[in-house]
Amino acid sequence: MDYIRRIKDLREDSDYTQEYVAHILGTSQTMYARYERGANELPIRHLISLCRLYHVSSDYLLGLSDKK
């Protein structure tokens, strides 16, 4: 499983909207949707923010580990 699937799954499991997560990241909903579709690569600063938001490691989010 790659990070694109994981960020979507984590968002849905947390009952967050794309708009809410985009607000946390300081970006637009449109740009966040592009991250979830894989149309744009996720910047490192957003990766860090998502790890904090979901309380997971970067290895988990990137699909390098199954341990959160």
N, CA, C and O atoms as a printed pandas DataFrame, in Angstrom:
     atom_number atom_name residue_name chain_id  residue_number  x_coord  y_coord  z_coord
0              1         N          MET        A               1    0.850   -1.179    0.000
1              2        CA          MET        A               1    0.000    0.000    0.000
2              3         C          MET        A               1    0.894    1.241    0.000
3              4         O          MET        A               1    1.831    1.327    0.795
4              5         N          ASP        A               2    0.621    2.180   -0.862
5              6        CA          ASP        A               2    1.443    3.371   -0.926
6              7         C          ASP        A               2    0.826    4.522   -0.134
7              8         O          ASP        A               2   -0.290    4.413    0.373
8              9         N          TYR        A               3    1.558    5.613   -0.036
9             10        CA          TYR        A               3    1.105    6.724    0.809
10            11         C          TYR        A               3   -0.193    7.336    0.308
11            12         O          TYR        A               3   -0.972    7.853    1.109
12            13         N          ILE        A               4   -0.446    7.293   -0.987
13            14        CA          ILE        A               4   -1.676    7.865   -1.529
14            15         C          ILE        A               4   -2.886    7.170   -0.916
15            16         O          ILE        A               4   -3.835    7.823   -0.480
16            17         N          ARG        A               5   -2.845    5.860   -0.887
17            18        CA          ARG        A               5   -3.951    5.094   -0.297
18            19         C          ARG        A               5   -4.021    5.306    1.219
19            20         O          ARG        A               5   -5.106    5.418    1.790
20            21         N          ARG        A               6   -2.881    5.357    1.844
21            22        CA          ARG        A               6   -2.866    5.508    3.305
22            23         C          ARG        A               6   -3.416    6.855    3.744
23            24         O          ARG        A               6   -4.162    6.916    4.721
24            25         N          ILE        A               7   -3.067    7.948    3.048
25            26        CA          ILE        A               7   -3.587    9.244    3.496
26            27         C          ILE        A               7   -5.103    9.321    3.320
27            28         O          ILE        A               7   -5.798    9.957    4.112
28            29         N          LYS        A               8   -5.599    8.675    2.284
29            30        CA          LYS        A               8   -7.058    8.657    2.082
30            31         C          LYS        A               8   -7.729    7.786    3.143
31            32         O          LYS        A               8   -8.731    8.186    3.735
32            33         N          ASP        A               9   -7.179    6.604    3.381
33            34        CA          ASP        A               9   -7.759    5.697    4.385
34            35         C          ASP        A               9   -7.749    6.325    5.782
35            36         O          ASP        A               9   -8.737    6.237    6.511
36            37         N          LEU        A              10   -6.639    6.955    6.149
37            38        CA          LEU        A              10   -6.554    7.588    7.463
38            39         C          LEU        A              10   -7.573    8.727    7.595
39            40         O          LEU        A              10   -8.209    8.888    8.636
40            41         N          ARG        A              11   -7.713    9.500    6.539
41            42        CA          ARG        A              11   -8.689   10.598    6.569
42            43         C          ARG        A              11  -10.102   10.061    6.724
43            44         O          ARG        A              11  -10.867   10.557    7.551
44            45         N          GLU        A              12  -10.452    9.058    5.941
45            46        CA          GLU        A              12  -11.802    8.488    6.006
46            47         C          GLU        A              12  -12.048    7.806    7.351
47            48         O          GLU        A              12  -13.133    7.934    7.919
48            49         N          ASP        A              13  -11.057    7.088    7.862
49            50        CA          ASP        A              13  -11.200    6.427    9.169
50            51         C          ASP        A              13  -11.395    7.435   10.295
51            52         O          ASP        A              13  -12.028    7.130   11.306
52            53         N          SER        A              14  -10.854    8.626   10.121
53            54        CA          SER        A              14  -10.978    9.678   11.137
54            55         C          SER        A              14  -12.218   10.543   10.924
55            56         O          SER        A              14  -12.475   11.465   11.697
56            57         N          ASP        A              15  -12.982   10.247    9.880
57            58        CA          ASP        A              15  -14.172   11.028    9.522
58            59         C          ASP        A              15  -13.856   12.497    9.268
59            60         O          ASP        A              15  -14.638   13.381    9.619
60            61         N          TYR        A              16  -12.699   12.747    8.654
61            62        CA          TYR        A              16  -12.312   14.104    8.271
62            63         C          TYR        A              16  -12.658   14.331    6.811
63            64         O          TYR        A              16  -12.617   13.405    6.001
64            65         N          THR        A              17  -12.996   15.559    6.484
65            66        CA          THR        A              17  -13.207   15.920    5.087
66            67         C          THR        A              17  -11.881   16.352    4.480
67            68         O          THR        A              17  -10.937   16.687    5.195
68            69         N          GLN        A              18  -11.821   16.340    3.169
69            70        CA          GLN        A              18  -10.630   16.849    2.500
70            71         C          GLN        A              18  -10.435   18.319    2.849
71            72         O          GLN        A              18   -9.303   18.774    3.007
72            73         N          GLU        A              19  -11.513   19.051    2.969
73            74        CA          GLU        A              19  -11.429   20.469    3.301
74            75         C          GLU        A              19  -10.794   20.682    4.682
75            76         O          GLU        A              19   -9.974   21.582    4.863
76            77         N          TYR        A              20  -11.180   19.846    5.650
77            78        CA          TYR        A              20  -10.612   19.959    6.993
78            79         C          TYR        A              20   -9.114   19.675    6.980
79            80         O          TYR        A              20   -8.332   20.436    7.551
80            81         N          VAL        A              21   -8.715   18.594    6.337
81            82        CA          VAL        A              21   -7.294   18.230    6.297
82            83         C          VAL        A              21   -6.506   19.304    5.549
83            84         O          VAL        A              21   -5.401   19.658    5.961
84            85         N          ALA        A              22   -7.060   19.822    4.462
85            86        CA          ALA        A              22   -6.401   20.890    3.715
86            87         C          ALA        A              22   -6.189   22.113    4.606
87            88         O          ALA        A              22   -5.140   22.754    4.550
88            89         N          HIS        A              23   -7.182   22.428    5.420
89            90        CA          HIS        A              23   -7.063   23.558    6.350
90            91         C          HIS        A              23   -5.911   23.325    7.336
91            92         O          HIS        A              23   -5.122   24.234    7.595
92            93         N          ILE        A              24   -5.818   22.122    7.876
93            94        CA          ILE        A              24   -4.732   21.775    8.797
94            95         C          ILE        A              24   -3.371   21.946    8.111
95            96         O          ILE        A              24   -2.412   22.412    8.726
96            97         N          LEU        A              25   -3.303   21.566    6.841
97            98        CA          LEU        A              25   -2.046   21.644    6.098
98            99         C          LEU        A              25   -1.752   23.050    5.586
99           100         O          LEU        A              25   -0.630   23.343    5.172
100          101         N          GLY        A              26   -2.755   23.911    5.615
101          102        CA          GLY        A              26   -2.565   25.264    5.098
102          103         C          GLY        A              26   -2.561   25.322    3.586
103          104         O          GLY        A              26   -1.843   26.120    2.983
104          105         N          THR        A              27   -3.368   24.472    2.980
105          106        CA          THR        A              27   -3.466   24.427    1.527
106          107         C          THR        A              27   -4.938   24.389    1.133
107          108         O          THR        A              27   -5.808   24.384    2.003
108          109         N          SER        A              28   -5.221   24.362   -0.143
109          110        CA          SER        A              28   -6.605   24.323   -0.604
110          111         C          SER        A              28   -7.118   22.887   -0.655
111          112         O          SER        A              28   -6.335   21.938   -0.699
112          113         N          GLN        A              29   -8.423   22.741   -0.649
113          114        CA          GLN        A              29   -9.041   21.423   -0.765
114          115         C          GLN        A              29   -8.674   20.811   -2.111
115          116         O          GLN        A              29   -8.446   19.606   -2.209
116          117         N          THR        A              30   -8.618   21.637   -3.138
117          118        CA          THR        A              30   -8.273   21.156   -4.479
118          119         C          THR        A              30   -6.872   20.560   -4.505
119          120         O          THR        A              30   -6.649   19.494   -5.079
120          121         N          MET        A              31   -5.938   21.256   -3.879
121          122        CA          MET        A              31   -4.556   20.742   -3.847
122          123         C          MET        A              31   -4.482   19.461   -3.034
123          124         O          MET        A              31   -3.791   18.521   -3.426
124          125         N          TYR        A              32   -5.187   19.408   -1.899
125          126        CA          TYR        A              32   -5.164   18.186   -1.099
126          127         C          TYR        A              32   -5.762   17.016   -1.885
127          128         O          TYR        A              32   -5.246   15.900   -1.826
128          129         N          ALA        A              33   -6.834   17.269   -2.610
129          130        CA          ALA        A              33   -7.443   16.211   -3.433
130          131         C          ALA        A              33   -6.438   15.698   -4.463
131          132         O          ALA        A              33   -6.421   14.509   -4.781
132          133         N          ARG        A              34   -5.609   16.587   -4.977
133          134        CA          ARG        A              34   -4.573   16.174   -5.935
134          135         C          ARG        A              34   -3.536   15.268   -5.266
135          136         O          ARG        A              34   -3.008   14.356   -5.901
136          137         N          TYR        A              35   -3.247   15.515   -3.995
137          138        CA          TYR        A              35   -2.332   14.618   -3.258
138          139         C          TYR        A              35   -2.959   13.229   -3.143
139          140         O          TYR        A              35   -2.288   12.222   -3.368
140          141         N          GLU        A              36   -4.232   13.177   -2.798
141          142        CA          GLU        A              36   -4.913   11.877   -2.625
142          143         C          GLU        A              36   -5.036   11.115   -3.939
143          144         O          GLU        A              36   -5.062    9.884   -3.939
144          145         N          ARG        A              37   -5.109   11.819   -5.038
145          146        CA          ARG        A              37   -5.191   11.166   -6.355
146          147         C          ARG        A              37   -3.815   10.816   -6.915
147          148         O          ARG        A              37   -3.705   10.045   -7.869
148          149         N          GLY        A              38   -2.769   11.383   -6.321
149          150        CA          GLY        A              38   -1.424   11.140   -6.821
150          151         C          GLY        A              38   -1.045   12.067   -7.963
151          152         O          GLY        A              38   -0.027   11.854   -8.621
152          153         N          ALA        A              39   -1.854   13.099   -8.208
153          154        CA          ALA        A              39   -1.559   14.043   -9.278
154          155         C          ALA        A              39   -0.403   14.975   -8.886
155          156         O          ALA        A              39    0.328   15.457   -9.751
156          157         N          ASN        A              40   -0.241   15.224   -7.588
157          158        CA          ASN        A              40    0.864   16.015   -7.064
158          159         C          ASN        A              40    1.523   15.228   -5.936
159          160         O          ASN        A              40    0.865   14.494   -5.199
160          161         N          GLU        A              41    2.837   15.401   -5.821
161          162        CA          GLU        A              41    3.542   14.744   -4.725
162          163         C          GLU        A              41    3.354   15.539   -3.443
163          164         O          GLU        A              41    3.288   16.768   -3.460
164          165         N          LEU        A              42    3.270   14.829   -2.349
165          166        CA          LEU        A              42    3.060   15.419   -1.039
166          167         C          LEU        A              42    4.372   16.031   -0.538
167          168         O          LEU        A              42    5.368   15.320   -0.408
168          169         N          PRO        A              43    4.388   17.350   -0.252
169          170        CA          PRO        A              43    5.608   17.961    0.287
170          171         C          PRO        A              43    5.943   17.410    1.678
171          172         O          PRO        A              43    5.057   16.985    2.420
172          173         N          ILE        A              44    7.215   17.426    2.011
173          174        CA          ILE        A              44    7.677   16.913    3.304
174          175         C          ILE        A              44    6.962   17.605    4.463
175          176         O          ILE        A              44    6.594   16.948    5.436
176          177         N          ARG        A              45    6.760   18.916    4.374
177          178        CA          ARG        A              45    6.106   19.640    5.472
178          179         C          ARG        A              45    4.683   19.129    5.694
179          180         O          ARG        A              45    4.199   19.105    6.826
180          181         N          HIS        A              46    4.014   18.722    4.615
181          182        CA          HIS        A              46    2.667   18.169    4.746
182          183         C          HIS        A              46    2.710   16.748    5.290
183          184         O          HIS        A              46    1.830   16.342    6.050
184          185         N          LEU        A              47    3.719   16.002    4.905
185          186        CA          LEU        A              47    3.905   14.652    5.447
186          187         C          LEU        A              47    4.031   14.718    6.965
187          188         O          LEU        A              47    3.394   13.948    7.684
188          189         N          ILE        A              48    4.850   15.636    7.442
189          190        CA          ILE        A              48    5.050   15.795    8.884
190          191         C          ILE        A              48    3.740   16.172    9.567
191          192         O          ILE        A              48    3.402   15.622   10.615
192          193         N          SER        A              49    3.008   17.103    8.979
193          194        CA          SER        A              49    1.725   17.534    9.559
194          195         C          SER        A              49    0.714   16.392    9.602
195          196         O          SER        A              49   -0.033   16.259   10.571
196          197         N          LEU        A              50    0.689   15.570    8.554
197          198        CA          LEU        A              50   -0.241   14.440    8.533
198          199         C          LEU        A              50    0.137   13.397    9.587
199          200         O          LEU        A              50   -0.741   12.812   10.222
200          201         N          CYS        A              51    1.421   13.165    9.773
201          202        CA          CYS        A              51    1.862   12.228   10.808
202          203         C          CYS        A              51    1.403   12.706   12.180
203          204         O          CYS        A              51    0.952   11.912   13.004
204          205         N          ARG        A              52    1.521   13.994   12.415
205          206        CA          ARG        A              52    1.065   14.556   13.692
206          207         C          ARG        A              52   -0.448   14.475   13.825
207          208         O          ARG        A              52   -0.961   14.119   14.886
208          209         N          LEU        A              53   -1.154   14.798   12.772
209          210        CA          LEU        A              53   -2.619   14.779   12.794
210          211         C          LEU        A              53   -3.153   13.389   13.111
211          212         O          LEU        A              53   -4.065   13.238   13.924
212          213         N          TYR        A              54   -2.584   12.375   12.469
213          214        CA          TYR        A              54   -3.086   11.002   12.617
214          215         C          TYR        A              54   -2.324   10.188   13.668
215          216         O          TYR        A              54   -2.678    9.038   13.931
216          217         N          HIS        A              55   -1.289   10.770   14.267
217          218        CA          HIS        A              55   -0.487   10.084   15.292
218          219         C          HIS        A              55    0.106    8.781   14.749
219          220         O          HIS        A              55    0.010    7.721   15.366
220          221         N          VAL        A              56    0.719    8.904   13.577
221          222        CA          VAL        A              56    1.387    7.755   12.953
222          223         C          VAL        A              56    2.809    8.163   12.577
223          224         O          VAL        A              56    3.134    9.348   12.505
224          225         N          SER        A              57    3.643    7.163   12.340
225          226        CA          SER        A              57    5.015    7.442   11.919
226          227         C          SER        A              57    5.042    7.731   10.416
227          228         O          SER        A              57    4.128    7.363    9.678
228          229         N          SER        A              58    6.103    8.391    9.990
229          230        CA          SER        A              58    6.264    8.645    8.555
230          231         C          SER        A              58    6.471    7.330    7.805
231          232         O          SER        A              58    6.027    7.194    6.664
232          233         N          ASP        A              59    7.140    6.362    8.433
233          234        CA          ASP        A              59    7.313    5.054    7.788
234          235         C          ASP        A              59    5.960    4.410    7.512
235          236         O          ASP        A              59    5.755    3.822    6.450
236          237         N          TYR        A              60    5.041    4.519    8.458
237          238        CA          TYR        A              60    3.707    3.953    8.239
238          239         C          TYR        A              60    2.997    4.687    7.106
239          240         O          TYR        A              60    2.441    4.060    6.205
240          241         N          LEU        A              61    3.019    5.996    7.155
241          242        CA          LEU        A              61    2.313    6.780    6.148
242          243         C          LEU        A              61    2.862    6.526    4.748
243          244         O          LEU        A              61    2.111    6.506    3.773
244          245         N          LEU        A              62    4.165    6.333    4.658
245          246        CA          LEU        A              62    4.799    6.094    3.355
246          247         C          LEU        A              62    4.699    4.641    2.892
247          248         O          LEU        A              62    5.107    4.316    1.777
248          249         N          GLY        A              63    4.160    3.768    3.742
249          250        CA          GLY        A              63    4.017    2.374    3.358
250          251         C          GLY        A              63    5.260    1.543    3.573
251          252         O          GLY        A              63    5.361    0.430    3.058
252          253         N          LEU        A              64    6.220    2.076    4.338
253          254        CA          LEU        A              64    7.456    1.344    4.602
254          255         C          LEU        A              64    7.317    0.409    5.799
255          256         O          LEU        A              64    8.146   -0.477    6.007
256          257         N          SER        A              65    6.262    0.616    6.582
257          258        CA          SER        A              65    6.013   -0.199    7.760
258          259         C          SER        A              65    4.517   -0.328    7.957
259          260         O          SER        A              65    3.751    0.556    7.573
260          261         N          ASP        A              66    4.106   -1.428    8.554
261          262        CA          ASP        A              66    2.694   -1.596    8.884
262          263         C          ASP        A              66    2.415   -1.222   10.332
263          264         O          ASP        A              66    1.278   -1.298   10.797
264          265         N          LYS        A              67    3.478   -0.813   11.049
265          266        CA          LYS        A              67    3.331   -0.399   12.444
266          267         C          LYS        A              67    3.080    1.104   12.488
267          268         O          LYS        A              67    3.897    1.897   12.021
268          269         N          LYS        A              68    1.937    1.481   13.057
269          270        CA          LYS        A              68    1.586    2.896   13.107
270          271         C          LYS        A              68    2.505    3.652   14.034
271          272         O          LYS        A              68    2.356    4.863   14.200
